[in-house]
Amino acid sequence: MATVVTLQEAKDHLLLTTPVGDPGDVDLQAKVDQAEAIIADYLHRDTLDPADGNIKAAILIRLGILYRFRGDDVNTLETRVPADGYLSSAETSLLHRKLQFPL
């Protein structure tokens, strides 16, 4: 899958100031890849358009959720993240039209 969000965009979104090559970059890149895969799966697409601002915004929102809620704080996770595999309302609001009017 083509990269929609770069590692530097991810760092900027999460307000991280670590230098290029930081040991945390591997974990962060994995979360970027996971966020993109989750959004692609939601849209039932094999590829995502890197120029689509709504898709990029949804990926960044999902990235924030993956970065913040790592599964080690179940009580907070259950109250902040929708259950049953649904995306957040912010993500679905951005992606709703993509489902109605697919490419």
Biopython code that builds the backbone (N, CA, C, O; Angstrom):
import numpy as np
from Bio.PDB.StructureBuilder import StructureBuilder

atoms = [
    (1, "MET", "N", (0.853, -1.181, 0.000)),
    (1, "MET", "CA", (0.000, 0.000, 0.000)),
    (1, "MET", "C", (0.898, 1.243, 0.000)),
    (1, "MET", "O", (1.916, 1.290, 0.691)),
    (2, "ALA", "N", (0.508, 2.224, -0.773)),
    (2, "ALA", "CA", (1.261, 3.482, -0.813)),
    (2, "ALA", "C", (1.122, 4.219, 0.512)),
    (2, "ALA", "O", (0.083, 4.158, 1.169)),
    (3, "THR", "N", (2.166, 4.903, 0.884)),
    (3, "THR", "CA", (2.141, 5.657, 2.136)),
    (3, "THR", "C", (1.341, 6.933, 1.950)),
    (3, "THR", "O", (1.594, 7.711, 1.031)),
    (4, "VAL", "N", (0.381, 7.137, 2.825)),
    (4, "VAL", "CA", (-0.432, 8.349, 2.802)),
    (4, "VAL", "C", (0.127, 9.345, 3.809)),
    (4, "VAL", "O", (0.203, 10.541, 3.529)),
    (5, "VAL", "N", (0.513, 8.859, 4.964)),
    (5, "VAL", "CA", (1.059, 9.702, 6.029)),
    (5, "VAL", "C", (2.531, 9.334, 6.213)),
    (5, "VAL", "O", (2.866, 8.175, 6.456)),
    (6, "THR", "N", (3.396, 10.326, 6.094)),
    (6, "THR", "CA", (4.821, 10.082, 6.296)),
    (6, "THR", "C", (5.139, 10.026, 7.787)),
    (6, "THR", "O", (4.348, 10.455, 8.626)),
    (7, "LEU", "N", (6.294, 9.498, 8.086)),
    (7, "LEU", "CA", (6.731, 9.438, 9.478)),
    (7, "LEU", "C", (6.830, 10.841, 10.065)),
    (7, "LEU", "O", (6.455, 11.059, 11.217)),
    (8, "GLN", "N", (7.332, 11.794, 9.283)),
    (8, "GLN", "CA", (7.443, 13.164, 9.792)),
    (8, "GLN", "C", (6.067, 13.786, 10.024)),
    (8, "GLN", "O", (5.881, 14.511, 11.002)),
    (9, "GLU", "N", (5.103, 13.517, 9.147)),
    (9, "GLU", "CA", (3.740, 14.011, 9.364)),
    (9, "GLU", "C", (3.152, 13.408, 10.633)),
    (9, "GLU", "O", (2.449, 14.085, 11.383)),
    (10, "ALA", "N", (3.442, 12.139, 10.868)),
    (10, "ALA", "CA", (2.962, 11.481, 12.089)),
    (10, "ALA", "C", (3.565, 12.150, 13.317)),
    (10, "ALA", "O", (2.854, 12.428, 14.283)),
    (11, "LYS", "N", (4.867, 12.411, 13.286)),
    (11, "LYS", "CA", (5.521, 13.074, 14.410)),
    (11, "LYS", "C", (4.939, 14.469, 14.620)),
    (11, "LYS", "O", (4.680, 14.871, 15.754)),
    (12, "ASP", "N", (4.735, 15.197, 13.544)),
    (12, "ASP", "CA", (4.162, 16.537, 13.660)),
    (12, "ASP", "C", (2.761, 16.486, 14.274)),
    (12, "ASP", "O", (2.428, 17.290, 15.144)),
    (13, "HIS", "N", (1.948, 15.539, 13.816)),
    (13, "HIS", "CA", (0.583, 15.397, 14.330)),
    (13, "HIS", "C", (0.580, 15.068, 15.823)),
    (13, "HIS", "O", (-0.242, 15.588, 16.577)),
    (14, "LEU", "N", (1.492, 14.212, 16.239)),
    (14, "LEU", "CA", (1.549, 13.790, 17.639)),
    (14, "LEU", "C", (2.403, 14.725, 18.503)),
    (14, "LEU", "O", (2.600, 14.477, 19.693)),
    (15, "LEU", "N", (2.901, 15.792, 17.893)),
    (15, "LEU", "CA", (3.734, 16.789, 18.570)),
    (15, "LEU", "C", (4.999, 16.159, 19.150)),
    (15, "LEU", "O", (5.432, 16.514, 20.246)),
    (16, "LEU", "N", (5.583, 15.228, 18.411)),
    (16, "LEU", "CA", (6.819, 14.586, 18.816)),
    (16, "LEU", "C", (7.989, 15.340, 18.198)),
    (16, "LEU", "O", (7.951, 15.704, 17.022)),
    (17, "THR", "N", (9.001, 15.567, 18.972)),
    (17, "THR", "CA", (10.163, 16.312, 18.482)),
    (17, "THR", "C", (11.413, 15.442, 18.425)),
    (17, "THR", "O", (12.530, 15.960, 18.425)),
    (18, "THR", "N", (11.237, 14.149, 18.378)),
    (18, "THR", "CA", (12.384, 13.247, 18.324)),
    (18, "THR", "C", (13.074, 13.369, 16.966)),
    (18, "THR", "O", (12.420, 13.634, 15.957)),
    (19, "PRO", "N", (14.387, 13.178, 16.941)),
    (19, "PRO", "CA", (15.116, 13.299, 15.677)),
    (19, "PRO", "C", (14.868, 12.106, 14.766)),
    (19, "PRO", "O", (14.402, 11.057, 15.211)),
    (20, "VAL", "N", (15.182, 12.277, 13.492)),
    (20, "VAL", "CA", (15.105, 11.177, 12.535)),
    (20, "VAL", "C", (16.028, 10.062, 13.015)),
    (20, "VAL", "O", (17.156, 10.318, 13.435)),
    (21, "GLY", "N", (15.550, 8.842, 12.950)),
    (21, "GLY", "CA", (16.351, 7.708, 13.386)),
    (21, "GLY", "C", (16.191, 7.374, 14.863)),
    (21, "GLY", "O", (16.873, 6.489, 15.379)),
    (22, "ASP", "N", (15.296, 8.076, 15.540)),
    (22, "ASP", "CA", (15.039, 7.796, 16.948)),
    (22, "ASP", "C", (14.564, 6.341, 17.099)),
    (22, "ASP", "O", (13.844, 5.842, 16.235)),
    (23, "PRO", "N", (14.956, 5.660, 18.177)),
    (23, "PRO", "CA", (14.521, 4.272, 18.368)),
    (23, "PRO", "C", (12.994, 4.104, 18.351)),
    (23, "PRO", "O", (12.500, 3.035, 17.990)),
    (24, "GLY", "N", (12.256, 5.125, 18.728)),
    (24, "GLY", "CA", (10.794, 5.042, 18.717)),
    (24, "GLY", "C", (10.186, 5.117, 17.327)),
    (24, "GLY", "O", (8.988, 4.884, 17.162)),
    (25, "ASP", "N", (10.998, 5.440, 16.319)),
    (25, "ASP", "CA", (10.483, 5.561, 14.952)),
    (25, "ASP", "C", (9.931, 4.247, 14.416)),
    (25, "ASP", "O", (8.971, 4.249, 13.645)),
    (26, "VAL", "N", (10.520, 3.136, 14.811)),
    (26, "VAL", "CA", (10.056, 1.833, 14.325)),
    (26, "VAL", "C", (8.630, 1.575, 14.811)),
    (26, "VAL", "O", (7.768, 1.170, 14.030)),
    (27, "ASP", "N", (8.385, 1.809, 16.097)),
    (27, "ASP", "CA", (7.048, 1.631, 16.659)),
    (27, "ASP", "C", (6.063, 2.621, 16.035)),
    (27, "ASP", "O", (4.933, 2.259, 15.706)),
    (28, "LEU", "N", (6.494, 3.853, 15.880)),
    (28, "LEU", "CA", (5.610, 4.868, 15.301)),
    (28, "LEU", "C", (5.263, 4.520, 13.859)),
    (28, "LEU", "O", (4.106, 4.654, 13.461)),
    (29, "GLN", "N", (6.239, 4.076, 13.067)),
    (29, "GLN", "CA", (5.953, 3.694, 11.685)),
    (29, "GLN", "C", (4.983, 2.519, 11.633)),
    (29, "GLN", "O", (4.113, 2.466, 10.764)),
    (30, "ALA", "N", (5.129, 1.590, 12.555)),
    (30, "ALA", "CA", (4.193, 0.458, 12.612)),
    (30, "ALA", "C", (2.776, 0.953, 12.874)),
    (30, "ALA", "O", (1.822, 0.444, 12.286)),
    (31, "LYS", "N", (2.635, 1.929, 13.742)),
    (31, "LYS", "CA", (1.308, 2.475, 14.040)),
    (31, "LYS", "C", (0.746, 3.261, 12.849)),
    (31, "LYS", "O", (-0.459, 3.225, 12.603)),
    (32, "VAL", "N", (1.597, 3.960, 12.119)),
    (32, "VAL", "CA", (1.153, 4.650, 10.896)),
    (32, "VAL", "C", (0.635, 3.609, 9.902)),
    (32, "VAL", "O", (-0.436, 3.782, 9.319)),
    (33, "ASP", "N", (1.390, 2.538, 9.713)),
    (33, "ASP", "CA", (0.981, 1.476, 8.792)),
    (33, "ASP", "C", (-0.334, 0.840, 9.239)),
    (33, "ASP", "O", (-1.202, 0.556, 8.414)),
    (34, "GLN", "N", (-0.480, 0.619, 10.536)),
    (34, "GLN", "CA", (-1.714, 0.040, 11.065)),
    (34, "GLN", "C", (-2.895, 0.982, 10.849)),
    (34, "GLN", "O", (-3.975, 0.542, 10.454)),
    (35, "ALA", "N", (-2.698, 2.261, 11.102)),
    (35, "ALA", "CA", (-3.767, 3.240, 10.914)),
    (35, "ALA", "C", (-4.216, 3.273, 9.457)),
    (35, "ALA", "O", (-5.413, 3.304, 9.172)),
    (36, "GLU", "N", (-3.263, 3.268, 8.545)),
    (36, "GLU", "CA", (-3.608, 3.262, 7.120)),
    (36, "GLU", "C", (-4.358, 1.996, 6.745)),
    (36, "GLU", "O", (-5.324, 2.049, 5.982)),
    (37, "ALA", "N", (-3.924, 0.858, 7.272)),
    (37, "ALA", "CA", (-4.597, -0.411, 6.972)),
    (37, "ALA", "C", (-6.024, -0.426, 7.521)),
    (37, "ALA", "O", (-6.933, -0.942, 6.871)),
    (38, "ILE", "N", (-6.221, 0.131, 8.698)),
    (38, "ILE", "CA", (-7.557, 0.179, 9.302)),
    (38, "ILE", "C", (-8.496, 1.029, 8.449)),
    (38, "ILE", "O", (-9.639, 0.643, 8.203)),
    (39, "ILE", "N", (-8.012, 2.184, 8.000)),
    (39, "ILE", "CA", (-8.856, 3.056, 7.170)),
    (39, "ILE", "C", (-9.120, 2.409, 5.812)),
    (39, "ILE", "O", (-10.242, 2.475, 5.310)),
    (40, "ALA", "N", (-8.110, 1.789, 5.212)),
    (40, "ALA", "CA", (-8.315, 1.104, 3.929)),
    (40, "ALA", "C", (-9.329, -0.021, 4.074)),
    (40, "ALA", "O", (-10.181, -0.215, 3.207)),
    (41, "ASP", "N", (-9.233, -0.764, 5.175)),
    (41, "ASP", "CA", (-10.181, -1.846, 5.426)),
    (41, "ASP", "C", (-11.600, -1.297, 5.589)),
    (41, "ASP", "O", (-12.553, -1.862, 5.054)),
    (42, "TYR", "N", (-11.733, -0.204, 6.321)),
    (42, "TYR", "CA", (-13.048, 0.406, 6.521)),
    (42, "TYR", "C", (-13.667, 0.814, 5.187)),
    (42, "TYR", "O", (-14.870, 0.658, 4.976)),
    (43, "LEU", "N", (-12.837, 1.334, 4.296)),
    (43, "LEU", "CA", (-13.322, 1.789, 2.989)),
    (43, "LEU", "C", (-13.379, 0.664, 1.953)),
    (43, "LEU", "O", (-13.821, 0.885, 0.825)),
    (44, "HIS", "N", (-12.939, -0.527, 2.322)),
    (44, "HIS", "CA", (-12.900, -1.675, 1.411)),
    (44, "HIS", "C", (-12.054, -1.352, 0.177)),
    (44, "HIS", "O", (-12.466, -1.591, -0.958)),
    (45, "ARG", "N", (-10.856, -0.800, 0.428)),
    (45, "ARG", "CA", (-9.955, -0.441, -0.669)),
    (45, "ARG", "C", (-8.586, -1.062, -0.454)),
    (45, "ARG", "O", (-8.134, -1.253, 0.674)),
    (46, "ASP", "N", (-7.944, -1.370, -1.569)),
    (46, "ASP", "CA", (-6.577, -1.883, -1.511)),
    (46, "ASP", "C", (-5.571, -0.739, -1.469)),
    (46, "ASP", "O", (-4.472, -0.896, -0.936)),
    (47, "THR", "N", (-5.938, 0.397, -2.022)),
    (47, "THR", "CA", (-5.054, 1.561, -2.034)),
    (47, "THR", "C", (-5.832, 2.794, -1.581)),
    (47, "THR", "O", (-7.054, 2.865, -1.713)),
    (48, "LEU", "N", (-5.097, 3.754, -1.050)),
    (48, "LEU", "CA", (-5.690, 5.015, -0.612)),
    (48, "LEU", "C", (-5.018, 6.151, -1.370)),
    (48, "LEU", "O", (-3.828, 6.081, -1.679)),
    (49, "ASP", "N", (-5.776, 7.190, -1.668)),
    (49, "ASP", "CA", (-5.259, 8.347, -2.387)),
    (49, "ASP", "C", (-4.515, 9.263, -1.425)),
    (49, "ASP", "O", (-5.133, 9.847, -0.534)),
    (50, "PRO", "N", (-3.198, 9.401, -1.586)),
    (50, "PRO", "CA", (-2.426, 10.254, -0.669)),
    (50, "PRO", "C", (-2.811, 11.731, -0.751)),
    (50, "PRO", "O", (-2.507, 12.503, 0.158)),
    (51, "ALA", "N", (-3.473, 12.122, -1.831)),
    (51, "ALA", "CA", (-3.864, 13.520, -1.989)),
    (51, "ALA", "C", (-5.225, 13.832, -1.365)),
    (51, "ALA", "O", (-5.632, 14.993, -1.321)),
    (52, "ASP", "N", (-5.927, 12.812, -0.886)),
    (52, "ASP", "CA", (-7.260, 13.011, -0.311)),
    (52, "ASP", "C", (-7.124, 13.455, 1.144)),
    (52, "ASP", "O", (-6.730, 12.671, 2.008)),
    (53, "GLY", "N", (-7.450, 14.703, 1.400)),
    (53, "GLY", "CA", (-7.305, 15.273, 2.735)),
    (53, "GLY", "C", (-8.161, 14.601, 3.787)),
    (53, "GLY", "O", (-7.730, 14.472, 4.933)),
    (54, "ASN", "N", (-9.358, 14.170, 3.433)),
    (54, "ASN", "CA", (-10.228, 13.504, 4.407)),
    (54, "ASN", "C", (-9.647, 12.162, 4.834)),
    (54, "ASN", "O", (-9.690, 11.802, 6.011)),
    (55, "ILE", "N", (-9.111, 11.438, 3.882)),
    (55, "ILE", "CA", (-8.504, 10.148, 4.213)),
    (55, "ILE", "C", (-7.280, 10.361, 5.089)),
    (55, "ILE", "O", (-7.088, 9.648, 6.074)),
    (56, "LYS", "N", (-6.447, 11.340, 4.736)),
    (56, "LYS", "CA", (-5.253, 11.620, 5.545)),
    (56, "LYS", "C", (-5.658, 12.025, 6.956)),
    (56, "LYS", "O", (-5.044, 11.579, 7.925)),
    (57, "ALA", "N", (-6.682, 12.862, 7.085)),
    (57, "ALA", "CA", (-7.138, 13.295, 8.406)),
    (57, "ALA", "C", (-7.637, 12.111, 9.226)),
    (57, "ALA", "O", (-7.348, 12.022, 10.419)),
    (58, "ALA", "N", (-8.382, 11.204, 8.602)),
    (58, "ALA", "CA", (-8.886, 10.021, 9.310)),
    (58, "ALA", "C", (-7.734, 9.130, 9.765)),
    (58, "ALA", "O", (-7.766, 8.583, 10.868)),
    (59, "ILE", "N", (-6.728, 8.986, 8.923)),
    (59, "ILE", "CA", (-5.555, 8.183, 9.302)),
    (59, "ILE", "C", (-4.856, 8.809, 10.500)),
    (59, "ILE", "O", (-4.449, 8.102, 11.422)),
    (60, "LEU", "N", (-4.714, 10.129, 10.493)),
    (60, "LEU", "CA", (-4.054, 10.802, 11.613)),
    (60, "LEU", "C", (-4.856, 10.663, 12.906)),
    (60, "LEU", "O", (-4.274, 10.520, 13.981)),
    (61, "ILE", "N", (-6.169, 10.703, 12.812)),
    (61, "ILE", "CA", (-7.010, 10.499, 14.002)),
    (61, "ILE", "C", (-6.806, 9.080, 14.533)),
    (61, "ILE", "O", (-6.611, 8.880, 15.732)),
    (62, "ARG", "N", (-6.854, 8.095, 13.627)),
    (62, "ARG", "CA", (-6.661, 6.696, 14.041)),
    (62, "ARG", "C", (-5.263, 6.515, 14.620)),
    (62, "ARG", "O", (-5.092, 5.794, 15.603)),
    (63, "LEU", "N", (-4.264, 7.159, 14.026)),
    (63, "LEU", "CA", (-2.906, 7.087, 14.551)),
    (63, "LEU", "C", (-2.860, 7.597, 15.984)),
    (63, "LEU", "O", (-2.234, 6.975, 16.842)),
    (64, "GLY", "N", (-3.517, 8.719, 16.250)),
    (64, "GLY", "CA", (-3.557, 9.266, 17.602)),
    (64, "GLY", "C", (-4.166, 8.289, 18.593)),
    (64, "GLY", "O", (-3.704, 8.167, 19.727)),
    (65, "ILE", "N", (-5.207, 7.594, 18.153)),
    (65, "ILE", "CA", (-5.856, 6.604, 19.016)),
    (65, "ILE", "C", (-4.906, 5.430, 19.263)),
    (65, "ILE", "O", (-4.763, 4.982, 20.400)),
    (66, "LEU", "N", (-4.264, 4.935, 18.220)),
    (66, "LEU", "CA", (-3.332, 3.823, 18.377)),
    (66, "LEU", "C", (-2.139, 4.211, 19.238)),
    (66, "LEU", "O", (-1.646, 3.401, 20.022)),
    (67, "TYR", "N", (-1.680, 5.437, 19.096)),
    (67, "TYR", "CA", (-0.513, 5.902, 19.846)),
    (67, "TYR", "C", (-0.846, 6.093, 21.328)),
    (67, "TYR", "O", (-0.064, 5.734, 22.208)),
    (68, "ARG", "N", (-2.024, 6.666, 21.580)),
    (68, "ARG", "CA", (-2.399, 6.980, 22.966)),
    (68, "ARG", "C", (-2.906, 5.768, 23.729)),
    (68, "ARG", "O", (-2.540, 5.557, 24.885)),
    (69, "PHE", "N", (-3.745, 4.976, 23.084)),
    (69, "PHE", "CA", (-4.358, 3.832, 23.751)),
    (69, "PHE", "C", (-3.682, 2.552, 23.264)),
    (69, "PHE", "O", (-4.081, 1.969, 22.256)),
    (70, "ARG", "N", (-2.675, 2.135, 23.982)),
    (70, "ARG", "CA", (-1.861, 0.992, 23.567)),
    (70, "ARG", "C", (-2.387, -0.321, 24.127)),
    (70, "ARG", "O", (-1.747, -1.360, 23.966)),
    (71, "GLY", "N", (-3.542, -0.290, 24.783)),
    (71, "GLY", "CA", (-4.121, -1.503, 25.320)),
    (71, "GLY", "C", (-3.710, -1.812, 26.749)),
    (71, "GLY", "O", (-4.102, -2.840, 27.301)),
    (72, "ASP", "N", (-2.921, -0.926, 27.355)),
    (72, "ASP", "CA", (-2.469, -1.195, 28.714)),
    (72, "ASP", "C", (-3.313, -0.482, 29.773)),
    (72, "ASP", "O", (-3.059, -0.631, 30.968)),
    (73, "ASP", "N", (-4.300, 0.280, 29.347)),
    (73, "ASP", "CA", (-5.199, 0.965, 30.270)),
    (73, "ASP", "C", (-6.629, 0.678, 29.818)),
    (73, "ASP", "O", (-7.272, 1.509, 29.176)),
    (74, "VAL", "N", (-7.108, -0.498, 30.159)),
    (74, "VAL", "CA", (-8.388, -0.981, 29.647)),
    (74, "VAL", "C", (-9.543, -0.058, 30.000)),
    (74, "VAL", "O", (-10.407, 0.181, 29.157)),
    (75, "ASN", "N", (-9.586, 0.466, 31.216)),
    (75, "ASN", "CA", (-10.703, 1.325, 31.609)),
    (75, "ASN", "C", (-10.783, 2.568, 30.741)),
    (75, "ASN", "O", (-11.865, 2.925, 30.275)),
    (76, "THR", "N", (-9.672, 3.224, 30.519)),
    (76, "THR", "CA", (-9.661, 4.414, 29.676)),
    (76, "THR", "C", (-9.966, 4.042, 28.238)),
    (76, "THR", "O", (-10.720, 4.742, 27.561)),
    (77, "LEU", "N", (-9.391, 2.952, 27.766)),
    (77, "LEU", "CA", (-9.613, 2.518, 26.397)),
    (77, "LEU", "C", (-11.090, 2.285, 26.121)),
    (77, "LEU", "O", (-11.606, 2.713, 25.089)),
    (78, "GLU", "N", (-11.764, 1.614, 27.030)),
    (78, "GLU", "CA", (-13.170, 1.287, 26.812)),
    (78, "GLU", "C", (-14.061, 2.519, 26.852)),
    (78, "GLU", "O", (-15.112, 2.526, 26.213)),
    (79, "THR", "N", (-13.679, 3.551, 27.576)),
    (79, "THR", "CA", (-14.528, 4.727, 27.657)),
    (79, "THR", "C", (-14.246, 5.727, 26.546)),
    (79, "THR", "O", (-15.091, 6.576, 26.261)),
    (80, "ARG", "N", (-13.088, 5.651, 25.917)),
    (80, "ARG", "CA", (-12.715, 6.643, 24.910)),
    (80, "ARG", "C", (-12.790, 6.141, 23.472)),
    (80, "ARG", "O", (-12.977, 6.940, 22.554)),
    (81, "VAL", "N", (-12.650, 4.858, 23.262)),
    (81, "VAL", "CA", (-12.610, 4.299, 21.923)),
    (81, "VAL", "C", (-13.867, 3.476, 21.693)),
    (81, "VAL", "O", (-14.214, 2.643, 22.530)),
    (82, "PRO", "N", (-14.568, 3.693, 20.563)),
    (82, "PRO", "CA", (-15.790, 2.930, 20.302)),
    (82, "PRO", "C", (-15.526, 1.431, 20.323)),
    (82, "PRO", "O", (-14.468, 0.965, 19.899)),
    (83, "ALA", "N", (-16.488, 0.697, 20.814)),
    (83, "ALA", "CA", (-16.376, -0.757, 20.929)),
    (83, "ALA", "C", (-16.822, -1.435, 19.635)),
    (83, "ALA", "O", (-17.259, -0.779, 18.690)),
    (84, "ASP", "N", (-16.706, -2.727, 19.617)),
    (84, "ASP", "CA", (-17.205, -3.571, 18.532)),
    (84, "ASP", "C", (-16.573, -3.281, 17.183)),
    (84, "ASP", "O", (-17.195, -3.522, 16.149)),
    (85, "GLY", "N", (-15.347, -2.767, 17.171)),
    (85, "GLY", "CA", (-14.642, -2.584, 15.917)),
    (85, "GLY", "C", (-15.028, -1.350, 15.118)),
    (85, "GLY", "O", (-14.586, -1.193, 13.980)),
    (86, "TYR", "N", (-15.834, -0.482, 15.683)),
    (86, "TYR", "CA", (-16.234, 0.712, 14.958)),
    (86, "TYR", "C", (-15.162, 1.786, 15.068)),
    (86, "TYR", "O", (-14.419, 1.846, 16.048)),
    (87, "LEU", "N", (-15.096, 2.626, 14.055)),
    (87, "LEU", "CA", (-14.205, 3.778, 14.108)),
    (87, "LEU", "C", (-14.875, 4.880, 14.910)),
    (87, "LEU", "O", (-16.078, 4.827, 15.165)),
    (88, "SER", "N", (-14.099, 5.872, 15.305)),
    (88, "SER", "CA", (-14.665, 7.000, 16.046)),
    (88, "SER", "C", (-15.585, 7.818, 15.151)),
    (88, "SER", "O", (-15.515, 7.722, 13.926)),
    (89, "SER", "N", (-16.441, 8.617, 15.760)),
    (89, "SER", "CA", (-17.354, 9.453, 14.971)),
    (89, "SER", "C", (-16.582, 10.462, 14.133)),
    (89, "SER", "O", (-17.036, 10.825, 13.048)),
    (90, "ALA", "N", (-15.432, 10.924, 14.604)),
    (90, "ALA", "CA", (-14.626, 11.853, 13.812)),
    (90, "ALA", "C", (-14.135, 11.174, 12.535)),
    (90, "ALA", "O", (-14.159, 11.773, 11.460)),
    (91, "GLU", "N", (-13.693, 9.936, 12.654)),
    (91, "GLU", "CA", (-13.215, 9.202, 11.480)),
    (91, "GLU", "C", (-14.357, 8.913, 10.512)),
    (91, "GLU", "O", (-14.225, 9.139, 9.309)),
    (92, "THR", "N", (-15.474, 8.417, 11.030)),
    (92, "THR", "CA", (-16.576, 8.071, 10.133)),
    (92, "THR", "C", (-17.167, 9.306, 9.470)),
    (92, "THR", "O", (-17.649, 9.224, 8.340)),
    (93, "SER", "N", (-17.140, 10.442, 10.146)),
    (93, "SER", "CA", (-17.618, 11.680, 9.530)),
    (93, "SER", "C", (-16.757, 12.056, 8.323)),
    (93, "SER", "O", (-17.274, 12.503, 7.299)),
    (94, "LEU", "N", (-15.461, 11.875, 8.451)),
    (94, "LEU", "CA", (-14.553, 12.180, 7.343)),
    (94, "LEU", "C", (-14.694, 11.191, 6.191)),
    (94, "LEU", "O", (-14.522, 11.560, 5.029)),
    (95, "LEU", "N", (-15.003, 9.947, 6.508)),
    (95, "LEU", "CA", (-14.993, 8.887, 5.499)),
    (95, "LEU", "C", (-16.364, 8.532, 4.942)),
    (95, "LEU", "O", (-16.450, 7.787, 3.966)),
    (96, "HIS", "N", (-17.423, 9.039, 5.526)),
    (96, "HIS", "CA", (-18.784, 8.658, 5.144)),
    (96, "HIS", "C", (-19.043, 8.807, 3.653)),
    (96, "HIS", "O", (-19.560, 7.887, 3.020)),
    (97, "ARG", "N", (-18.694, 9.944, 3.090)),
    (97, "ARG", "CA", (-18.934, 10.173, 1.659)),
    (97, "ARG", "C", (-18.116, 9.231, 0.790)),
    (97, "ARG", "O", (-18.539, 8.890, -0.315)),
    (98, "LYS", "N", (-16.954, 8.805, 1.266)),
    (98, "LYS", "CA", (-16.125, 7.877, 0.477)),
    (98, "LYS", "C", (-16.842, 6.542, 0.311)),
    (98, "LYS", "O", (-16.676, 5.869, -0.707)),
    (99, "LEU", "N", (-17.639, 6.155, 1.308)),
    (99, "LEU", "CA", (-18.400, 4.917, 1.199)),
    (99, "LEU", "C", (-19.591, 5.077, 0.262)),
    (99, "LEU", "O", (-19.963, 4.136, -0.439)),
    (100, "GLN", "N", (-20.188, 6.262, 0.248)),
    (100, "GLN", "CA", (-21.340, 6.510, -0.628)),
    (100, "GLN", "C", (-20.922, 6.673, -2.074)),
    (100, "GLN", "O", (-21.628, 6.247, -2.988)),
    (101, "PHE", "N", (-19.767, 7.294, -2.277)),
    (101, "PHE", "CA", (-19.301, 7.612, -3.614)),
    (101, "PHE", "C", (-17.893, 7.075, -3.812)),
    (101, "PHE", "O", (-16.946, 7.856, -3.910)),
    (102, "PRO", "N", (-17.736, 5.751, -3.872)),
    (102, "PRO", "CA", (-16.384, 5.195, -4.005)),
    (102, "PRO", "C", (-15.760, 5.548, -5.348)),
    (102, "PRO", "O", (-16.450, 5.850, -6.322)),
    (103, "LEU", "N", (-14.421, 5.499, -5.367)),
    (103, "LEU", "CA", (-13.706, 5.783, -6.616)),
    (103, "LEU", "C", (-13.971, 4.715, -7.641)),
    (103, "LEU", "O", (-13.452, 4.787, -8.755)),
]
sb = StructureBuilder()
sb.init_structure("model")
sb.init_model(0)
sb.init_chain("A")
sb.init_seg("    ")
for serial, (resi, resn, name, xyz) in enumerate(atoms, 1):
    if name == "N":
        sb.init_residue(resn, " ", resi, " ")
    sb.init_atom(name, np.array(xyz, "f"), 0.0, 1.0, " ", f" {name:<3s}", serial, name[0])
structure = sb.get_structure()
